[in-house]
Amino acid sequence: MLALLRKRWTMLPSWAKWVLAVYIIGFADGTGAHVEDLVRGGIHTYSSYSQVPIQVFFVSLVALDPLVAVLVAFVRREGVWLARGVMVADVAANWIGNWPELRSDPLRMIGLIPVFGLFVLVSSFPLLRIIGP
């Protein structure tokens, strides 16, 4: 198993290794942030969002973020696809949940989460072309 994993990483161009490393770091950081939120505030830590589906989604990121990181670490296409989906949903949920504040201060839309989401979305296309099945 380790030999296969090593082979998958060595076959990648260096830019793809860096991109996958950024994915792993970003989703590991997201995992830590959501775990910290849950430890601090419990299951209702996201109750400031009035939309229950958004609350459920943010709690589910405790499982989704590490799943993405593991799949990406194993250089799996599924990890890249899941990363895209998670980040699109994460950015949308943050914007919808924070819309009243964002309307009054549109520059708040530009933050680390949307920038990382854009990075994942844009970089996923070339990654999917080079990562084999």
N, C-alpha and C positions, 0 to 999 in steps of 0.2 A: 504494500500500500504506500509506504513512504517513497519507494523507488518510483512508483507511478506519479505521485504528487511532485516529486523532484523533477521528473521528466516533463510534466506539464508546465512547470514554472520555467525550466531552462529553455523550452521551445518558444517561449514568448519573447517578443522584442522588448528592449529595455523600457520603452515608453509605456508599454502595456503593464509591465511589472510595477512601475511607479503609479499608474492609474489605479490598479487593483489594490496597491498598498494604501492609497488615499481612501478608497472605498472602505477598506477594512478599518482604518483609523476612524473615519467619519461615522460608520455604523457602530463601532465599539463605543465611541463617544456618545452617540445617541442612546445606546443601551444604558450607559452609565447615568446619563441625565434622567432618563425615564425611571430607572430603578431608584435613583435618589429622590425623585418626586414622589414615588409610591411609598418609600420608606418614611419620608417626611410627612406626607399628607394622607396616606392610606388610599383605599380604593376610590375614594371620592376626591382625590387630589386635583382633578381637572373639572370640578363642579362649577368653576367660574365660566366655563363654556356652557351656554344654555342648550346647545344641541347635543343630545345624548349620543348619537352616532359618533360625533367627534370625540367625546369623552371615552367611549369604548375603543375607538381607533388609537388614541394616545396610550391607553393602558395596554392595548395589544402590541404596541411597539416594543414592549419589554421582551416579547418573544420574536417579533418580526425582525428587529434590528440585528440581534445576534445570529438569527438564521441567515440573513443576508451575508453577514461577515463570514460565517463558516462556509457557505456555498461559494462565495468569492475566493476565499482562501484555498478552496479545493479546485479553483479555476473551472467552475461550472457555469454554463450558459444560463441555467436557471437562476443563479445568483445575480447575474447582471439584469435579467428580466425582472426579478423581484425587486432589485435595487431601484429600477426605474419606476415601478409601480408604487413602491413605498414612498419614494421622494415626491412623486406627483401628488399622491394623496396627502402627504405630510405638509407640503407647501400650501395646497388647497385648503386643508383643514385649518392651518394657522391663519391664512388670510380670511377665511370665512368666520372663524371664531373671534378674530381680532378686528373685524371690519369697522366697527364704530371708531376705534382709535386710529386705524389706518386712513379712514376718510379725512380725519382732521390733520393727520401728519403722514402724507404719502411716502416720505423718505424712510419711514419705518418698515416699508415693504422690502427694502434692500437690507438684508441682514445675512447672517451666516447660513441659515437654513435655506433660503431661496438660492443663494449663490452655490451652495453645495448641491442643491437639487438640480440647478442648471448644469453644473459640472457633470453630474451623474447622467443626466439626460443626453447631453451632447457627446460625452465620451463613450456612452454605451453603444452607439452605432458602430464605430470602428472596432470596439472590443468584441462585439458579437460576430463580426466578420472573421476575426482571427482565432477565436476560441472554438475549438472543434467540439463535436457532440460528446 
